[in-house]
Amino acid sequence: MHKLKKLLGKILIGTMLLTLTGTTSLVINAADTTNPYIKLY
C-alpha cells in the first residue's frame, strides 16, 4: 500500500510539472505572437 501511494505521488507530481510547463509554453507562444518585440528565446 505504501509503494502504491509513493507511485501515485510521483505520477501526480509528474502530471503537475507537465501541466505547468505546457501552460508556460502556451503563455510564451501567445505573448510571442501578440508582441513581435518579445523574444524570450
mmCIF file of the N, C-alpha and C atoms, coordinates in Angstrom:
data_MODEL
# 
_entry.id   MODEL 
# 
loop_
_atom_site.group_PDB 
_atom_site.id 
_atom_site.type_symbol 
_atom_site.label_atom_id 
_atom_site.label_alt_id 
_atom_site.label_comp_id 
_atom_site.label_asym_id 
_atom_site.label_entity_id 
_atom_site.label_seq_id 
_atom_site.pdbx_PDB_ins_code 
_atom_site.Cartn_x 
_atom_site.Cartn_y 
_atom_site.Cartn_z 
_atom_site.occupancy 
_atom_site.B_iso_or_equiv 
_atom_site.pdbx_formal_charge 
_atom_site.auth_seq_id 
_atom_site.auth_comp_id 
_atom_site.auth_asym_id 
_atom_site.auth_atom_id 
_atom_site.pdbx_PDB_model_num 
ATOM 1   N N  . MET A 1 1  ? 0.833  -1.201 0.000   1.00 0.00 ? 1  MET A N  1 
ATOM 2   C CA . MET A 1 1  ? 0.000  0.000  0.000   1.00 0.00 ? 1  MET A CA 1 
ATOM 3   C C  . MET A 1 1  ? 0.872  1.258  0.000   1.00 0.00 ? 1  MET A C  1 
ATOM 4   N N  . HIS A 1 2  ? 1.971  1.192  0.758   1.00 0.00 ? 2  HIS A N  1 
ATOM 5   C CA . HIS A 1 2  ? 2.861  2.352  0.842   1.00 0.00 ? 2  HIS A CA 1 
ATOM 6   C C  . HIS A 1 2  ? 3.516  2.634  -0.507  1.00 0.00 ? 2  HIS A C  1 
ATOM 7   N N  . LYS A 1 3  ? 3.892  1.549  -1.213  1.00 0.00 ? 3  LYS A N  1 
ATOM 8   C CA . LYS A 1 3  ? 4.532  1.716  -2.524  1.00 0.00 ? 3  LYS A CA 1 
ATOM 9   C C  . LYS A 1 3  ? 3.569  2.353  -3.514  1.00 0.00 ? 3  LYS A C  1 
ATOM 10  N N  . LEU A 1 4  ? 2.302  1.956  -3.420  1.00 0.00 ? 4  LEU A N  1 
ATOM 11  C CA . LEU A 1 4  ? 1.290  2.494  -4.327  1.00 0.00 ? 4  LEU A CA 1 
ATOM 12  C C  . LEU A 1 4  ? 1.121  3.995  -4.109  1.00 0.00 ? 4  LEU A C  1 
ATOM 13  N N  . LYS A 1 5  ? 1.089  4.388  -2.837  1.00 0.00 ? 5  LYS A N  1 
ATOM 14  C CA . LYS A 1 5  ? 0.957  5.812  -2.518  1.00 0.00 ? 5  LYS A CA 1 
ATOM 15  C C  . LYS A 1 5  ? 2.131  6.602  -3.069  1.00 0.00 ? 5  LYS A C  1 
ATOM 16  N N  . LYS A 1 6  ? 3.331  6.032  -2.931  1.00 0.00 ? 6  LYS A N  1 
ATOM 17  C CA . LYS A 1 6  ? 4.535  6.696  -3.420  1.00 0.00 ? 6  LYS A CA 1 
ATOM 18  C C  . LYS A 1 6  ? 4.461  6.870  -4.936  1.00 0.00 ? 6  LYS A C  1 
ATOM 19  N N  . LEU A 1 7  ? 4.011  5.813  -5.615  1.00 0.00 ? 7  LEU A N  1 
ATOM 20  C CA . LEU A 1 7  ? 3.900  5.843  -7.068  1.00 0.00 ? 7  LEU A CA 1 
ATOM 21  C C  . LEU A 1 7  ? 2.872  6.878  -7.509  1.00 0.00 ? 7  LEU A C  1 
ATOM 22  N N  . LEU A 1 8  ? 1.736  6.902  -6.820  1.00 0.00 ? 8  LEU A N  1 
ATOM 23  C CA . LEU A 1 8  ? 0.696  7.876  -7.151  1.00 0.00 ? 8  LEU A CA 1 
ATOM 24  C C  . LEU A 1 8  ? 1.198  9.297  -6.941  1.00 0.00 ? 8  LEU A C  1 
ATOM 25  N N  . GLY A 1 9  ? 1.990  9.484  -5.889  1.00 0.00 ? 9  GLY A N  1 
ATOM 26  C CA . GLY A 1 9  ? 2.558  10.798 -5.624  1.00 0.00 ? 9  GLY A CA 1 
ATOM 27  C C  . GLY A 1 9  ? 3.481  11.239 -6.743  1.00 0.00 ? 9  GLY A C  1 
ATOM 28  N N  . LYS A 1 10 ? 4.306  10.291 -7.210  1.00 0.00 ? 10 LYS A N  1 
ATOM 29  C CA . LYS A 1 10 ? 5.227  10.600 -8.315  1.00 0.00 ? 10 LYS A CA 1 
ATOM 30  C C  . LYS A 1 10 ? 4.459  10.948 -9.579  1.00 0.00 ? 10 LYS A C  1 
ATOM 31  N N  . ILE A 1 11 ? 3.396  10.185 -9.861  1.00 0.00 ? 11 ILE A N  1 
ATOM 32  C CA . ILE A 1 11 ? 2.584  10.435 -11.054 1.00 0.00 ? 11 ILE A CA 1 
ATOM 33  C C  . ILE A 1 11 ? 1.928  11.812 -10.953 1.00 0.00 ? 11 ILE A C  1 
ATOM 34  N N  . LEU A 1 12 ? 1.421  12.128 -9.753  1.00 0.00 ? 12 LEU A N  1 
ATOM 35  C CA . LEU A 1 12 ? 0.764  13.414 -9.539  1.00 0.00 ? 12 LEU A CA 1 
ATOM 36  C C  . LEU A 1 12 ? 1.736  14.565 -9.764  1.00 0.00 ? 12 LEU A C  1 
ATOM 37  N N  . ILE A 1 13 ? 2.934  14.446 -9.185  1.00 0.00 ? 13 ILE A N  1 
ATOM 38  C CA . ILE A 1 13 ? 3.956  15.489 -9.338  1.00 0.00 ? 13 ILE A CA 1 
ATOM 39  C C  . ILE A 1 13 ? 4.355  15.626 -10.810 1.00 0.00 ? 13 ILE A C  1 
ATOM 40  N N  . GLY A 1 14 ? 4.513  14.480 -11.482 1.00 0.00 ? 14 GLY A N  1 
ATOM 41  C CA . GLY A 1 14 ? 4.876  14.499 -12.898 1.00 0.00 ? 14 GLY A CA 1 
ATOM 42  C C  . GLY A 1 14 ? 3.819  15.185 -13.739 1.00 0.00 ? 14 GLY A C  1 
ATOM 43  N N  . THR A 1 15 ? 2.551  14.870 -13.446 1.00 0.00 ? 15 THR A N  1 
ATOM 44  C CA . THR A 1 15 ? 1.448  15.481 -14.181 1.00 0.00 ? 15 THR A CA 1 
ATOM 45  C C  . THR A 1 15 ? 1.408  16.980 -13.951 1.00 0.00 ? 15 THR A C  1 
ATOM 46  N N  . MET A 1 16 ? 1.613  17.384 -12.694 1.00 0.00 ? 16 MET A N  1 
ATOM 47  C CA . MET A 1 16 ? 1.609  18.803 -12.370 1.00 0.00 ? 16 MET A CA 1 
ATOM 48  C C  . MET A 1 16 ? 2.731  19.538 -13.089 1.00 0.00 ? 16 MET A C  1 
ATOM 49  N N  . LEU A 1 17 ? 3.914  18.931 -13.130 1.00 0.00 ? 17 LEU A N  1 
ATOM 50  C CA . LEU A 1 17 ? 5.052  19.546 -13.811 1.00 0.00 ? 17 LEU A CA 1 
ATOM 51  C C  . LEU A 1 17 ? 4.781  19.674 -15.303 1.00 0.00 ? 17 LEU A C  1 
ATOM 52  N N  . LEU A 1 18 ? 4.204  18.619 -15.894 1.00 0.00 ? 18 LEU A N  1 
ATOM 53  C CA . LEU A 1 18 ? 3.884  18.647 -17.317 1.00 0.00 ? 18 LEU A CA 1 
ATOM 54  C C  . LEU A 1 18 ? 2.867  19.740 -17.612 1.00 0.00 ? 18 LEU A C  1 
ATOM 55  N N  . THR A 1 19 ? 1.851  19.842 -16.763 1.00 0.00 ? 19 THR A N  1 
ATOM 56  C CA . THR A 1 19 ? 0.828  20.867 -16.943 1.00 0.00 ? 19 THR A CA 1 
ATOM 57  C C  . THR A 1 19 ? 1.436  22.253 -16.830 1.00 0.00 ? 19 THR A C  1 
ATOM 58  N N  . LEU A 1 20 ? 2.322  22.414 -15.844 1.00 0.00 ? 20 LEU A N  1 
ATOM 59  C CA . LEU A 1 20 ? 2.964  23.704 -15.608 1.00 0.00 ? 20 LEU A CA 1 
ATOM 60  C C  . LEU A 1 20 ? 3.810  24.119 -16.811 1.00 0.00 ? 20 LEU A C  1 
ATOM 61  N N  . THR A 1 21 ? 4.634  23.199 -17.323 1.00 0.00 ? 21 THR A N  1 
ATOM 62  C CA . THR A 1 21 ? 5.490  23.529 -18.463 1.00 0.00 ? 21 THR A CA 1 
ATOM 63  C C  . THR A 1 21 ? 4.650  23.765 -19.709 1.00 0.00 ? 21 THR A C  1 
ATOM 64  N N  . GLY A 1 22 ? 3.571  22.996 -19.860 1.00 0.00 ? 22 GLY A N  1 
ATOM 65  C CA . GLY A 1 22 ? 2.679  23.174 -21.008 1.00 0.00 ? 22 GLY A CA 1 
ATOM 66  C C  . GLY A 1 22 ? 2.031  24.541 -20.981 1.00 0.00 ? 22 GLY A C  1 
ATOM 67  N N  . THR A 1 23 ? 1.553  24.940 -19.808 1.00 0.00 ? 23 THR A N  1 
ATOM 68  C CA . THR A 1 23 ? 0.920  26.243 -19.656 1.00 0.00 ? 23 THR A CA 1 
ATOM 69  C C  . THR A 1 23 ? 1.917  27.358 -19.914 1.00 0.00 ? 23 THR A C  1 
ATOM 70  N N  . THR A 1 24 ? 3.127  27.196 -19.392 1.00 0.00 ? 24 THR A N  1 
ATOM 71  C CA . THR A 1 24 ? 4.166  28.208 -19.566 1.00 0.00 ? 24 THR A CA 1 
ATOM 72  C C  . THR A 1 24 ? 4.494  28.402 -21.036 1.00 0.00 ? 24 THR A C  1 
ATOM 73  N N  . SER A 1 25 ? 4.648  27.286 -21.772 1.00 0.00 ? 25 SER A N  1 
ATOM 74  C CA . SER A 1 25 ? 4.980  27.398 -23.189 1.00 0.00 ? 25 SER A CA 1 
ATOM 75  C C  . SER A 1 25 ? 3.821  28.010 -23.967 1.00 0.00 ? 25 SER A C  1 
ATOM 76  N N  . LEU A 1 26 ? 2.581  27.711 -23.558 1.00 0.00 ? 26 LEU A N  1 
ATOM 77  C CA . LEU A 1 26 ? 1.419  28.307 -24.215 1.00 0.00 ? 26 LEU A CA 1 
ATOM 78  C C  . LEU A 1 26 ? 1.416  29.817 -24.012 1.00 0.00 ? 26 LEU A C  1 
ATOM 79  N N  . VAL A 1 27 ? 1.710  30.236 -22.780 1.00 0.00 ? 27 VAL A N  1 
ATOM 80  C CA . VAL A 1 27 ? 1.747  31.667 -22.463 1.00 0.00 ? 27 VAL A CA 1 
ATOM 81  C C  . VAL A 1 27 ? 2.853  32.352 -23.258 1.00 0.00 ? 27 VAL A C  1 
ATOM 82  N N  . ILE A 1 28 ? 4.015  31.702 -23.329 1.00 0.00 ? 28 ILE A N  1 
ATOM 83  C CA . ILE A 1 28 ? 5.142  32.262 -24.079 1.00 0.00 ? 28 ILE A CA 1 
ATOM 84  C C  . ILE A 1 28 ? 4.785  32.382 -25.559 1.00 0.00 ? 28 ILE A C  1 
ATOM 85  N N  . ASN A 1 29 ? 4.158  31.345 -26.107 1.00 0.00 ? 29 ASN A N  1 
ATOM 86  C CA . ASN A 1 29 ? 3.762  31.374 -27.513 1.00 0.00 ? 29 ASN A CA 1 
ATOM 87  C C  . ASN A 1 29 ? 2.737  32.467 -27.769 1.00 0.00 ? 29 ASN A C  1 
ATOM 88  N N  . ALA A 1 30 ? 1.784  32.629 -26.858 1.00 0.00 ? 30 ALA A N  1 
ATOM 89  C CA . ALA A 1 30 ? 0.755  33.655 -27.008 1.00 0.00 ? 30 ALA A CA 1 
ATOM 90  C C  . ALA A 1 30 ? 1.386  35.042 -26.964 1.00 0.00 ? 30 ALA A C  1 
ATOM 91  N N  . ALA A 1 31 ? 2.292  35.249 -26.007 1.00 0.00 ? 31 ALA A N  1 
ATOM 92  C CA . ALA A 1 31 ? 2.964  36.543 -25.885 1.00 0.00 ? 31 ALA A CA 1 
ATOM 93  C C  . ALA A 1 31 ? 3.822  36.800 -27.118 1.00 0.00 ? 31 ALA A C  1 
ATOM 94  N N  . ASP A 1 32 ? 4.412  35.733 -27.652 1.00 0.00 ? 32 ASP A N  1 
ATOM 95  C CA . ASP A 1 32 ? 5.282  35.853 -28.811 1.00 0.00 ? 32 ASP A CA 1 
ATOM 96  C C  . ASP A 1 32 ? 4.496  36.257 -30.050 1.00 0.00 ? 32 ASP A C  1 
ATOM 97  N N  . THR A 1 33 ? 3.302  35.700 -30.228 1.00 0.00 ? 33 THR A N  1 
ATOM 98  C CA . THR A 1 33 ? 2.523  36.005 -31.422 1.00 0.00 ? 33 THR A CA 1 
ATOM 99  C C  . THR A 1 33 ? 1.871  37.373 -31.327 1.00 0.00 ? 33 THR A C  1 
ATOM 100 N N  . THR A 1 34 ? 1.496  37.803 -30.109 1.00 0.00 ? 34 THR A N  1 
ATOM 101 C CA . THR A 1 34 ? 0.835  39.093 -29.965 1.00 0.00 ? 34 THR A CA 1 
ATOM 102 C C  . THR A 1 34 ? 1.825  40.245 -29.974 1.00 0.00 ? 34 THR A C  1 
ATOM 103 N N  . ASN A 1 35 ? 3.045  39.996 -29.502 1.00 0.00 ? 35 ASN A N  1 
ATOM 104 C CA . ASN A 1 35 ? 4.038  41.058 -29.450 1.00 0.00 ? 35 ASN A CA 1 
ATOM 105 C C  . ASN A 1 35 ? 5.334  40.590 -30.112 1.00 0.00 ? 35 ASN A C  1 
ATOM 106 N N  . PRO A 1 36 ? 5.587  41.034 -31.337 1.00 0.00 ? 36 PRO A N  1 
ATOM 107 C CA . PRO A 1 36 ? 6.784  40.603 -32.069 1.00 0.00 ? 36 PRO A CA 1 
ATOM 108 C C  . PRO A 1 36 ? 8.084  41.092 -31.436 1.00 0.00 ? 36 PRO A C  1 
ATOM 109 N N  . TYR A 1 37 ? 7.993  42.067 -30.533 1.00 0.00 ? 37 TYR A N  1 
ATOM 110 C CA . TYR A 1 37 ? 9.206  42.590 -29.911 1.00 0.00 ? 37 TYR A CA 1 
ATOM 111 C C  . TYR A 1 37 ? 9.679  41.713 -28.756 1.00 0.00 ? 37 TYR A C  1 
ATOM 112 N N  . ILE A 1 38 ? 8.767  40.875 -28.249 1.00 0.00 ? 38 ILE A N  1 
ATOM 113 C CA . ILE A 1 38 ? 9.157  39.972 -27.157 1.00 0.00 ? 38 ILE A CA 1 
ATOM 114 C C  . ILE A 1 38 ? 9.751  38.706 -27.748 1.00 0.00 ? 38 ILE A C  1 
ATOM 115 N N  . LYS A 1 39 ? 11.031 38.525 -27.540 1.00 0.00 ? 39 LYS A N  1 
ATOM 116 C CA . LYS A 1 39 ? 11.688 37.277 -27.954 1.00 0.00 ? 39 LYS A CA 1 
ATOM 117 C C  . LYS A 1 39 ? 12.342 36.687 -26.720 1.00 0.00 ? 39 LYS A C  1 
ATOM 118 N N  . LEU A 1 40 ? 11.715 35.648 -26.171 1.00 0.00 ? 40 LEU A N  1 
ATOM 119 C CA . LEU A 1 40 ? 12.203 35.082 -24.915 1.00 0.00 ? 40 LEU A CA 1 
ATOM 120 C C  . LEU A 1 40 ? 13.214 33.974 -25.129 1.00 0.00 ? 40 LEU A C  1 
ATOM 121 N N  . TYR A 1 41 ? 13.439 33.615 -26.396 1.00 0.00 ? 41 TYR A N  1 
ATOM 122 C CA . TYR A 1 41 ? 14.400 32.536 -26.645 1.00 0.00 ? 41 TYR A CA 1 
ATOM 123 C C  . TYR A 1 41 ? 15.179 32.801 -27.917 1.00 0.00 ? 41 TYR A C  1 
# 
